Amino acid sequence: MRKRVENHAQFHLDPLFPSPETRLARGPESWCIAIDMAREGVIGLILGCLAVFSASVVVADNPYRFYTWTVTYGTVAPLGDSQQVILINGQFPGPKLEVVTNDNVVLNLINKLDQPFLLTWNGIKQRKNSWQDGVLGTNCPIPPNSNYTYRFQAKDQIGTFTYFPSTLLHKAAGGFGAINVYERPQIPIPFPTPAGDFTLLVGDWYKTSHKVLQQSLDSGKSLPFPDGMLVNGQAHTTFSGDQGKTYMFRVSNVGLSTSLNFRIQGHKLELVEVEGCHTIRNTYDSIDVHVGQSVAVLVTLNQPPKDYYIVASTRFTKKVLNANAVLHYTNSLTPVSGPLPAGPAYQMHWSMKQARTIRWNLTASAARPNPQGSYHYGKVAISRTIVLANSAPLINGKLRYAVNGVSYINADTPLKLADYFNIGGVFSTNSLQSVPSGSSASLATSVMPASLHEFIEIVFQNNENTVQSWHLDGYDFWVVGYGFGQWTPASRKIYNLVDAPTRHTAQVYRRSWTSILVSLDNQGMWNLRSAAWERQYLGQQFYLRVWTPDHSLFNEYDMPSNALLCGKAAGHHR
């Protein structure tokens, strides 16, 4: 939907920091001066400006939005007991990042925690720019009492996304927030413009400190069952709207491990978008949202004027946790009443069946003025198939999680920097096989090589009794198939090769498989990980190195001048 996007920048109105209008008129070289001169000196300024100016053909005509975010600890009581959480600019959850397609974001992140810290931008593709992805394989963490300025573009994207901490177990303490990317005025959306929209960050929550949870994982123990569920950092909240109008509800699962089901008492949910993909406008009584996923639904307030329950409840758990909110009609004089609306009576089969009904709207405009379905993914030859099986082995007597028998360990040097400076001994490109081997589990800093412009099939094989959720940075992909049991080549017979949705996070049901197709058109070092943070932290991840020997700014931007250097990259010249 179209929405006026406010700029929350803090602008310095002196000759060194010109006004926003002057900066936009002058182009990227001028804002580079404003940001970098005071901190990096004249030589760093010149190098940084040249690097940014080299990419100006891509970004110079699009607006710049400037932000300063400070990360601190604070005390809140979301489940009734006071506990330490991570705040951004004093907010829990963090500020909403609202931009328009192709806006350039310049965000200075100041770390006032007692631990190194990073934010990752979940679902923002970082086109040609894995330097800004904000994970340990691409970026040095920001030391305490220091800062880093992210510079990235919401390139050719519209939709509902999130950000969250990628370091340690910080995500269990907060630091997450919403990213809403709105369309440019000339791009039509495939539904009537809603009267407004509401953002709901929903997820499981622990009363226990993130440091204690991390110690538990480090000792080889799994996390306990969550203590509750939150909506926008609260156990209870209210959303108000006018009777007869239609509103968009953007629902993101920002929890650590638990799938959820979302529903509103007495109201239908019309699905219109999943993670930047406009969908066929199917109507549901409730919808499952798995860890790391986002959906947008339209809700028409067409019931008698009163208040209604909004419920998000855990899925596939013996004990069901609920987070309750209220939909308040502005002309209501009647509070919520009656029992909470019941969730689905059925489990895996119901959820998989619903997932198969989510389909790409082929006629809807994408972020560019062309239909989403103009790329016929089902007719492209697959260059290779990768089968990834998750597992939970014991390694050295402690619980780990693995992909094809390899449990990932973080290096002290970001893989992207090691690759850029040709530093050996940081990661391995032969430890992880493209199909499960059945060999004993091992530890490695695993990278899977891939060529730019490959078109690959990835099968996620889940032989465990827990629902998995897989995320790929830098891309969206077509989720073409779900099935129970073991995947075989014959499983391709049930693939949706016409209008499968594109997503950045896909669920895999218990003892089941999920297949995706990916066009590797974005060069860089990209994290493929479990979105369940315990599993990610204990090794269920690796990096996909999408590369071509042809060095060109059309394929990938150069290392930014302000890149933090650490580990074996410390002391190298940018």
C-alpha positions, -999 to +999 in steps of 0.1 A: +000+000+000+011+036-005+021+053+026+040+085+035+073+073+048+089+095+074+126+102+075+139+098+111+174+111+103+193+135+125+207+161+101+235+185+110+229+218+093+265+231+089+287+232+058+301+197+065+266+182+070+244+199+043+206+197+044+188+166+031+177+184+000+213+195-007+226+160-002+200+145-025+207+171-052+245+167-050+244+129-051+262+102-031+296+120-031+282+147-008+265+125+018+297+104+019+315+135+030+289+142+056+292+108+072+328+099+069+350+130+072+348+134+109+355+098+117+378+085+091+400+114+080+407+128+046+423+098+031+396+074+042+370+100+029+385+101-006+386+063-008+351+059+006+336+085-017+352+069-047+337+035-037+303+049-033+305+071-064+314+041-084+280+027-077+261+059-082+247+048-115+226+023-095+215+044-065+220+081-072+185+088-084+168+072-054+162+089-020+185+085+010+172+079+044+195+085+074+192+069+108+211+067+140+202+038+163+217+032+197+216-003+212+214-005+250+201-028+277+169-019+295+144-034+319+108-044+309+083-069+322+066-084+291+054-115+309+049-099+343+085-103+357+111-076+352+139-087+330+168-073+310+161-068+273+179-052+243+165-018+233+171+002+202+167+039+207+150+030+240+124+009+222+114-028+226+108-040+200+131-017+180+120+012+157+100+003+126+121+008+094+097+021+068+111+028+033+100+028-003+113+005-030+149+014-040+154+038-011+190+039+001+194+034+039+223+049+057+221+036+093+246+043+120+244+016+146+260+025+180+266-005+203+263+003+240+261-033+251+288-052+269+292-077+240+299-074+202+267-069+182+253-070+147+219-066+131+209-086+100+181-074+076+159-105+072+146-107+037+164-076+023+184-091-006+214-068-004+218-069-041+255-071-050+262-061-015+267-090+010+291-066+027+261-052+045+243-085+054+251-082+091+260-118+099+293-131+112+303-146+079+302-112+062+308-086+089+330-081+120+308-076+150+306-041+163+326-039+195+311-024+227+311+014+228+317+015+190+297+019+159+292+008+123+273+026+095+253+002+073+246+014+038+222-007+017+193-004-007+158-019-007+165-028-043+134-039-063+115-051-033+081-045-018+068-062+013+070-072+049+104-080+064+122-079+098+156-072+113+171-088+144+205-094+161+226-121+145+252-124+172+252-149+201+217-153+217+209-116+215+178-123+196+164-139+228+167-105+245+150-084+218+167-060+194+143-070+166+120-049+146+099-045+114+110-035+079+081-024+057+090-017+021+063+003+003+058+005-035+067+036-056+037+057-067+039+045-103+036+008-093+001-005-088-006-030-060-030-060-067-056-050-041-075-019-030-054+005-009-062-004+028-073+023+052-041+016+072-018-011+083-008-027+115+026-044+122+025-075+145+059-089+156+049-122+172+071-148+188+079-171+217+096-156+246+118-166+276+119-149+310+155-162+314+184-139+305+199-144+270+233-150+286+219-178+308+202-194+277+235-192+258+254-208+287+228-237+286+235-242+249+272-240+254+270-267+280+253-291+256+217-286+267+188-277+245+166-247+254+136-253+275+100-247+264+093-210+261+075-191+289+051-173+267+042-155+235+044-118+228+029-094+202+050-064+197+069-071+230+037-073+250+014-101+262-016-079+255-021-050+231-049-033+211-054-024+174-082+001+165-100+005+132-132+020+118-162-003+111-166-010+073-130-003+065-102-028+054-068-029+071-036-047+064-021-068+092+016-075+087+024-106+108+060-117+113+072-146+135+103-132+153+105-160+178+134-184+185+118-217+176+081-221+175+056-220+146+025-200+153-011-198+140-027-164+136-064-156+137-090-129+145-123-137+162-152-135+137-130-122+108-116-136+077-080-132+066-073-124+030-037-132+022-021-107-002+017-110+004+044-133+018+079-119+023+077-096-007+057-119-030+022-108-039-001-138-037-034-150-051-059-135-027-071-166-009-092-162+023-085-181+055-099-185+090-064-187+103-029-190+089+003-207+100+035-185+102+067-204+108+099-190+124+114-162+104+084-159+080+062-129+074+027-126+059+004-097+051-034-102+053-063-079+046-090-078+073-124-060+067-141-048+098-175-060+087-189-073+120-211-057+146-193-029+165-176-045+195-141-057+204-127-090+191-098-112+201-067-114+180-048-147+188-014-160+180-008-195+194+020-220+192+017-249+167+028-285+169+035-282+207+020-303+235+014-272+256-002-244+236+009-209+244-012-179+233-005-142+228-038-123+228-045-088+214-077-069+208-092-056+176-112-026+187-139-010+165-137+027+171-175+028+176-174-001+200-189+001+234-186-037+241-154-053+253-141-087+241-161-116+253-166-153+248-139-180+244-107-174+224-112-184+188-100-220+184-069-228+163-068-255+137-080-289+149-054-307+127-017-305+126+009-314+100-014-324+071-036-294+076-006-270+077+010-286+046-022-285+027-026-248+035+010-241+025+003-256-009-026-231-014-003-201-011+004-192-047+022-164-067+000-138-083+014-139-118-004-108-130+005-085-101+032-059-107+065-065-090+087-037-077+095-029-113+067-022-137+065-058-150+043-088-138+058-110-112+052-140-134+072-127-164+101-150-153+090-186-161+110-204-134+095-238-142+109-238-177+146-231-166+170-261-167+183-270-133+221-270-132+224-292-101+205-306-071+216-301-035+200-322-008+204-309+028+196-331+057+194-316+092+204-337+123+211-333+160+243-352+167+265-353+198+300-340+191+326-342+218+298-352+242+277-321+235+245-314+215+252-299+182+231-294+150+244-302+116+238-301+078+248-332+060+268-342+090+287-310+093+281-286+122+292-251+115+316-232+137+321-194+134+356-183+125+373-153+141+375-137+106+344-131+085+345-154+055+338-125+032+369-107+044+390-139+042+378-144+006+385-107-003+420-107+011+428-143+000+435-153+036+438-191+039+428-214+067+396-196+076+369-217+059+366-250+040+350-255+006+352-293+007+339-302+041+302-300+032+289-324+005+259-316-017+241-348-006+240-365+028+268-390+031+260-408+063+294-403+078+301-393+114+293-357+123+321-332+124+328-295+130+339-272+102+335-236+090+318-248+059+313-230+026+296-244-005+309-230-038+284-219-065+287-201-098+269-168-105+238-174-126+234-211-117+198-222-114+197-248-086+173-271-068+177-274-030+159-301-011+156-298+026+152-333+041+140-334+076+142-368+093+136-353+128+104-350+148+106-312+149+094-287+123+124-270+106+126-235+092+153-226+067+164-191+056+187-180+028+202-145+029+206-125-004+177-142-022+141-152-024+133-186-039+104-205-053+090-230-028+079-256-053+071-287-033+063-302+001+059-339+009+061-364+037+088-390+040+119-392+019+124-370-012+133-388-044+136-376-080+100-389-085+089-363-060+093-336-087+060-349-102+041-329-076+061-297-079+043-264-086+062-252-116+038-224-125+029-202-096+048-212-065+054-183-041+088-168-037+100-166-001+132-162+019+122-187+046+107-221+041+093-246+066+100-283+065+075-305+084+084-334+107+099-363+088+092-345+055+109-326+027+106-292+011+120-283-023+130-249-036+144-235-068+169-206-067+183-184-094+218-175-082+219-140-096+234-122-066+271-125-061+284-127-026+288-148+005+254-158+017+242-175+049+219-205+046+207-213+081+181-226+104+158-198+114+153-216+147+181-198+166+192-226+189+199-247+159+216-219+141+238-211+171+248-248+175+258-253+139+228-258+115+240-233+089+267-228+063+276-202+036+269-203-001+297-185-020+282-173-052+311-162-074+324-154-109+360-147-118+349-116-138+354-087-114+328-061-122+307-036-103+278-049-123+282-081-104+293-070-069+302-038-051+337-033-037+344-036+000+330-005+017+356+020+030+343+018+066+343-020+068+354-032+102+385-055+101+390-082+127+407-116+131+432-124+104+419-095+084+430-069+110+459-048+096+450-054+060+446-023+038+411-017+024 
